[in-house]
Amino acid sequence: MLDLSQSEINDIRKSGYRPQVIGITTNDSKVLFVYHKEYDLWMFPQGGIDNGESLEVAFWREMGEELGNEFVDKFDRNLNFILEDQSTFPPAKQGSRSLKTDDGQDIFMKGKVYFVLASESSTTELDIEKTEFDHHKWTNYEEAQELIDSIYQRGKQRITRQIVDELKSKNLIK
């Protein structure tokens, strides 16, 4: 799935869905969760795939922006594709955000398609001051389930649980 072409990514936009990358960081069979105080939300770093970007380029850009390049420089460069999922916004939220195709055509945004990619970090030392977040935790599977239970947005909770279950099935966390 890492070899998704620019054309295939643009086709997702044309269908009304913004392509997103969710970045998973593992170390010693634990996964990194970050906390955003403004949204009262434990989550994985994520962001939109810009027009003309590949999944890999978007992953490295977003992780650098959100976690700081100094930390991300300690990631294994071999990415693991974990899963693909999508979320459709409630009707009242559809069309509320800007979405454009690679050639600049405005698209009515219905939701997001998520591409979940993972990398192993050689360190757990994350300087939270250099991130876009307020706190972080390295969790095993059971600890991750507790954080997921606190996610109040049902769509985010469903996708996050699916990710953590897949990480466990791939023996990336215990």
PyMOL commands that set and color helices and strands:
alter all, ss='L'
color gray80, all
select helices_A, chain A and resi 6-14+37-39+55-67+69-72+128-130+141-149+154-169
alter helices_A, ss='H'
color red, helices_A
select strands_A, chain A and resi 17-27+30-36+41-43+46-48+80-88+111-120+135-139
alter strands_A, ss='S'
color yellow, strands_A
deselect
rebuild
show_as cartoon
